[in-house]
Amino acid sequence: MKIIVVISYAQSGGEQLKNDSVRKQTTPFDTIESALEFLQLLQIESTKARQEVEYLMEQDKTVEQDKTASPRREEAFRLVVYKLSQLNSHVESSQRVLHDLRALRTLLLREVNQ
């Protein structure tokens, strides 16, 4: 976490890092903005996946009307929908935290530059 903050500070116009050994290889999470972008993509895909599973669950119910319904299979579908909803909720919470961190970083950088 310290390295990410230091790199983000250096990238945002702060002093250049003197010690090159502290720098790490570039990753998708070097900045708060890139982490936010990743979370937005994850939220979109998890929502799509949940919708697809709900559709499959409905399809499965109509097919199973002719046969004996498998309660275990239905429960598995419900669990997948629940877990995807849970993931979406965690992603939204993480996005709020990252927005707060971005606002705090902006505030701190303004104070340093004044």
N, C-alpha and C positions, 0 to 999 in steps of 0.2 A: 504494500500500500504506500509506503514512503517513497518508493522509487517512482510510482505512478504520479504522485503529487509533485515530486521534484521535476519529473519530465514535463508534466503539464505546465508547471510554473515556467520552466525554461522555454517551452514552446509558445507560451502566451506573452512573451516579451520580457521576461525576467532575466536575470543574469545568466550567462552561459555557464554550464557546469564545467568546473575546472578538472574534475576527476573523471576521465573517460571510462574508468572501470565501473562506475556506478551506472552508466547507461546500459540498457538492455536492448535486446532485439525488439524491433517494432512489432507490436501485437494489436489486434483489433480493440483492445481496451486501454490504449495509452492515454486516451482523453475521456473525459466525462461524456462529451458529445458522441464519441464513437460507441461508448457503452450504451448510451440512450438509443442510438440508432439500432444497435443489435437487439435491445429489448423491444423496440417497436416492431421489428421484423418477427421476433419470437412471438409477440402477442398476436400479430396477424395470422401467423401459421398455426398457433395453438387454437385460435378461434375457428379457423378453417377445419382443422382436424376434428374439433368437437362437433361441428356441424355435420361433417361427413359421418362420424360415428353415430350421431343421432339419426341420420338418414338410414344408415345401415341397420340400426336397431329397429326402426319402423319397418323396413323391408323384411327383416328377419321375423317380425311379428306376423306379417301378412302371410309369409311362406309357412310359418309354423302353425297357422290356424288349421291347416289340413292334417298336420301330424300332431303328436303330443309335444307340447311346448317344453323346452329345456329350461328349467328355472335357473340352472347354473350358468347357462349361456346368457340369459337375460340379466342376471346379476353381474356378470363380467362386463357387459355393455354399460350398465349403470355405473359400475366402478370406474371404467375408462372415462366416461363423461364427467364424473365427479373429480377425478384426478386432473383432467384437462382444465376444468373450471378452477380447481385449486391452483394449478400452475398459472393460469391467467391472473388470478388474484395476487399471487406473489410477484408476478411481473409488474403489475400495476403499482404495488407497494414499492418495488425497487425503482421504478421510474420516478415516483414522488421523492424518494430519498436522493436520487441523482439530480433532480431538479433543485432540491434544497442545497445540495453540495455545490452545484454550479452557481447558484445565487450567492452562497457564502464565499466561494472563490472570487467572484467578481467584486464583492464587498472588500475582501482582504487585499486584493490587488490594487483597488482604488486607494486604500489607506496607505499601502506601501509606496505608491507613486506620488502621493501628496507630500 
